[in-house]
Amino acid sequence: MGDRVENSQIKMKEQSNNHDPEAFDWRYELSDGREVRQNAYWNELPDGTRFLQVNGFYSYRGPDGVKYSVSYYVDENGYHPTVIVGYEDLTPKPPQHIDTKVLASLLG
């Protein structure tokens, strides 16, 4: 099996969970290199419609030793993943929201 860790030996390296009615943030990392992170908060469209903005990341090390990762965000327009093969640091970044008045002045 080389450097791979048997399932019975996989241990939790780190974990955190923070939940409240308006947002949540949780993560964990396992001894075999798998990592999962996700956070969410309520966001609002200019028309007042509220939606849950979700940002996340998960990764694992394949049998070839390469790290495979997916960073994503979910907004009012759907699921937006970015797949990375290798060691690039990925911290999920939500889209930057521009105040509607500023956006209107730019487009106007």
C-alpha positions as CSV (number, residue, x, y, z in Angstrom):
1,M,0.0,0.0,0.0
2,G,3.0,2.4,0.1
3,D,2.3,5.7,1.9
4,R,-1.5,5.2,2.0
5,V,-3.1,4.8,5.4
6,E,-5.4,1.9,6.0
7,N,-9.0,3.0,6.8
8,S,-8.8,1.5,10.3
9,Q,-5.9,3.8,11.0
10,I,-7.4,7.1,9.8
11,K,-7.6,9.6,12.6
12,M,-9.2,13.0,12.9
13,K,-6.4,15.6,12.8
14,E,-8.5,18.7,13.2
15,Q,-12.2,19.7,13.2
16,S,-14.4,22.7,14.0
17,N,-18.1,23.4,13.9
18,N,-19.7,26.8,14.4
19,H,-23.5,27.1,13.8
20,D,-26.0,29.8,14.4
21,P,-29.4,30.7,12.8
22,E,-27.7,33.1,10.3
23,A,-24.5,31.3,9.3
24,F,-22.4,28.2,9.7
25,D,-18.7,27.3,9.4
26,W,-17.3,23.8,9.7
27,R,-14.2,21.9,8.7
28,Y,-12.3,18.7,9.3
29,E,-9.0,17.2,8.2
30,L,-8.1,13.5,8.4
31,S,-4.7,11.9,8.9
32,D,-4.8,10.5,5.3
33,G,-4.8,14.1,3.9
34,R,-8.5,14.5,3.2
35,E,-9.9,17.9,4.0
36,V,-13.3,19.4,3.9
37,R,-14.4,23.0,4.6
38,Q,-17.7,24.8,4.2
39,N,-19.3,28.0,5.3
40,A,-22.6,29.6,4.6
41,Y,-24.4,32.8,5.3
42,W,-27.6,34.6,4.2
43,N,-27.2,37.0,1.4
44,E,-29.8,39.3,-0.2
45,L,-30.5,40.3,-3.8
46,P,-31.4,44.0,-4.6
47,D,-35.1,43.0,-4.8
48,G,-35.0,41.7,-1.2
49,T,-34.9,38.0,-2.0
50,R,-32.7,36.2,0.5
51,F,-30.6,33.2,-0.4
52,L,-28.0,31.0,1.3
53,Q,-24.5,31.8,0.0
54,V,-22.3,28.7,0.4
55,N,-18.5,28.4,0.0
56,G,-16.6,25.2,0.3
57,F,-13.6,23.1,-0.5
58,Y,-12.7,19.5,-0.4
59,S,-9.5,17.6,-1.3
60,Y,-7.8,14.2,-1.1
61,R,-4.5,12.7,-2.2
62,G,-4.9,10.2,-5.0
63,P,-3.0,6.9,-5.3
64,D,-0.5,8.7,-7.5
65,G,0.4,11.0,-4.6
66,V,-1.2,14.1,-6.3
67,K,-3.6,16.3,-4.4
68,Y,-7.0,16.7,-6.0
69,S,-9.2,19.6,-4.9
70,V,-12.5,21.2,-5.6
71,S,-13.2,24.8,-4.4
72,Y,-16.8,26.0,-4.9
73,Y,-19.4,28.5,-4.1
74,V,-23.1,28.4,-4.5
75,D,-25.2,31.5,-5.0
76,E,-28.5,32.6,-6.5
77,N,-27.1,31.5,-9.9
78,G,-26.2,27.9,-8.9
79,Y,-23.1,25.9,-8.2
80,H,-19.7,27.2,-9.3
81,P,-16.8,24.7,-8.9
82,T,-13.1,25.0,-9.6
83,V,-11.2,21.8,-9.9
84,I,-7.4,21.8,-9.1
85,V,-4.9,19.0,-9.6
86,G,-1.7,19.7,-7.7
87,Y,-0.7,21.8,-4.8
88,E,-2.2,25.2,-5.4
89,D,-3.6,26.8,-2.3
90,L,-7.4,27.1,-2.6
91,T,-9.3,29.1,-0.1
92,P,-12.9,29.5,-1.3
93,K,-13.6,33.0,-2.2
94,P,-17.2,34.2,-2.7
95,P,-17.9,36.6,-5.5
96,Q,-17.4,40.2,-4.7
97,H,-20.8,41.9,-4.4
98,I,-20.9,45.4,-5.7
99,D,-23.5,47.8,-4.2
100,T,-26.3,48.2,-6.8
101,K,-25.9,52.0,-6.8
102,V,-22.2,51.7,-7.6
103,L,-22.9,49.1,-10.3
104,A,-25.6,51.2,-11.8
105,S,-23.2,54.2,-12.0
106,L,-20.6,52.0,-13.7
107,L,-23.1,50.6,-16.2
108,G,-25.0,53.8,-16.6
